[in-house]
Amino acid sequence: MMGKLYLIPTPIGNMEDITLRALRLLKEVDLILAEDTRTSAKLLRHYDITTPLLSHHKFNEHQQVARMAERIKKGENIALISDAGTPGISDPGFLLTRTCVEEGIETECLPGATAFVPALVNSGFPCDRFCFEGFLPQKKGRQKKLHALAEESRTMIFYESPFRLLKTLEQMSTLFGPTRYACVAREISKVFEEFKRGSLEELLSYYSQHGVKGEIVLIVAGKDYLSEKEEELHIEIDEEE
């Protein structure tokens, strides 16, 4: 009987942000593929899970996917987890999932923690339509990407390193305009969680003075955000009259 691949989200901060089903499956599967076994071992120890761990990251996933698919075909149930959040979202997971789908292997992704969802919802920007951009290119293609996104009308979501946040805010301020609104969501679900909102210019000034630490999700308003707010205000005034 063929096994199954389980894609299991893990906490992005607080250890309690994991579902009961995720914990049960992590105990029941034959093998857990982890982005960093040292990081994942802390979570497994916390919940007394003794399932074998195997490293599966961006440097070895191309070599492993065929072998893992064969193990599932032979009856093993395998769980894939990342260091934090949902596998496949700016983390390894896509290649193995695609291989399993192409070879008729059943896959199941559990709902759970993903950093960009609380960042988006708590930013205060429209979340009925949005685009997830993940990490921007570090060098080649970065300017071209930002130039294209300057015309994006949907709320934009980026993952960013604390070492590159100032550069990103500066480039966006130049290309999107310094008054474009944004929100820096830092250390989500952790002790020092912080949401800082303001214009790109204001955020650049703030973090230039205070420094940047931790995991960051950057939410940037679409280009029509201010005009839409003004339109809503006029509608409210008209209704009152």
Residue pairs with C-beta under 8 A, 6 or more apart in sequence:
1 75
2 72
2 73
2 74
2 75
2 105
2 106
3 30
3 71
3 72
3 73
3 74
3 75
3 76
3 77
3 78
3 105
4 72
4 77
4 78
4 105
4 106
4 107
4 108
5 68
5 72
5 78
5 79
5 80
5 96
5 97
5 100
5 105
5 106
5 107
5 108
6 25
6 29
6 77
6 78
6 79
6 80
6 107
6 108
6 109
6 110
7 79
7 80
7 86
7 87
7 88
7 93
7 97
7 107
7 108
7 109
7 110
8 22
8 25
8 26
8 79
8 80
8 81
8 87
8 110
8 112
9 18
9 19
9 22
9 81
9 85
9 86
9 87
9 110
9 111
9 112
9 113
9 114
10 18
10 22
10 40
10 43
10 81
10 82
10 83
10 84
10 85
10 112
10 113
11 17
11 18
11 43
11 84
11 113
11 189
12 84
12 85
12 113
12 114
12 115
12 188
12 189
12 215
13 84
13 187
13 188
13 189
13 190
13 193
14 189
14 190
15 43
15 46
17 112
17 113
17 189
18 43
18 47
18 112
18 113
19 110
19 111
19 112
21 110
22 110
22 112
23 47
23 49
25 79
25 110
26 32
26 44
26 47
26 49
26 51
26 79
26 81
27 49
27 50
27 51
28 77
29 51
29 77
29 78
29 79
30 51
30 52
30 76
30 77
30 78
31 51
31 52
31 53
31 54
31 71
31 76
31 77
31 78
31 79
32 40
32 44
32 51
32 52
32 53
32 54
32 78
32 79
32 80
32 81
33 54
33 55
33 56
33 64
33 68
33 78
33 79
33 80
33 81
33 96
34 40
34 53
34 54
34 55
34 56
34 81
34 82
34 83
35 55
35 56
35 57
35 81
35 82
35 83
35 91
35 92
36 55
36 57
36 83
37 53
37 54
37 55
39 83
39 84
40 53
40 81
40 83
41 53
43 49
44 50
44 51
44 53
51 79
56 64
56 68
56 80
56 92
56 96
57 92
58 92
61 92
61 95
61 96
62 95
64 96
65 95
65 96
65 99
66 99
68 78
68 96
68 99
69 96
69 99
69 100
69 103
69 105
71 78
72 78
72 100
72 105
73 103
73 105
80 87
80 92
80 93
80 96
80 97
81 87
82 91
82 92
82 93
83 91
84 113
84 115
84 215
85 91
85 113
85 114
85 115
86 93
86 109
86 112
86 113
86 114
87 93
87 97
87 109
88 94
88 97
88 109
89 114
89 116
89 132
89 134
90 134
90 135
90 159
97 107
97 109
99 105
100 106
100 107
101 107
113 189
115 159
115 185
115 188
115 215
115 217
116 132
116 157
116 159
116 217
118 185
118 188
118 189
119 157
119 183
119 185
119 188
119 217
119 219
120 127
120 130
120 155
120 157
120 217
120 219
121 127
122 185
122 195
123 155
123 183
123 185
123 195
123 197
123 219
124 183
124 197
125 155
125 181
125 183
125 219
125 221
125 225
126 154
126 155
126 221
126 222
126 225
126 228
127 155
129 154
129 155
130 154
130 155
130 156
130 157
131 152
131 154
131 155
131 156
131 157
132 157
133 145
133 149
133 156
133 157
133 158
134 158
134 159
135 158
135 159
135 160
135 161
136 142
136 145
136 146
136 158
136 160
136 168
137 145
138 164
142 171
143 171
146 171
146 172
146 175
146 176
147 175
149 156
149 176
150 175
150 176
150 223
151 223
152 222
152 223
153 222
153 223
153 224
154 222
155 219
155 220
155 221
155 222
155 225
156 219
156 220
156 221
156 222
157 217
157 218
157 219
157 220
158 168
158 217
158 218
158 219
158 220
159 216
159 217
159 218
160 168
160 216
160 217
160 218
161 216
162 212
162 213
162 214
162 216
163 212
165 184
165 207
165 212
165 216
165 218
166 204
166 207
166 208
166 212
168 218
169 182
169 200
169 203
169 204
169 207
169 218
170 204
172 180
172 182
172 200
172 220
173 180
173 200
173 201
173 204
176 200
176 220
176 223
177 200
178 199
178 200
178 201
179 199
179 200
179 201
179 226
180 199
180 200
180 220
180 221
180 223
180 225
181 197
181 198
181 199
181 200
181 220
181 221
181 225
181 226
182 197
182 198
182 199
182 200
182 203
182 218
182 219
182 220
182 221
183 195
183 196
183 197
183 218
183 219
184 194
184 195
184 196
184 197
184 203
184 207
184 216
184 217
184 218
184 219
185 194
185 195
185 216
185 217
185 218
185 219
186 192
186 193
186 194
186 195
186 196
186 212
186 213
186 214
186 215
186 216
186 217
187 193
187 194
187 213
187 214
187 215
188 215
188 217
190 214
190 215
192 214
196 203
196 206
196 207
198 206
200 220
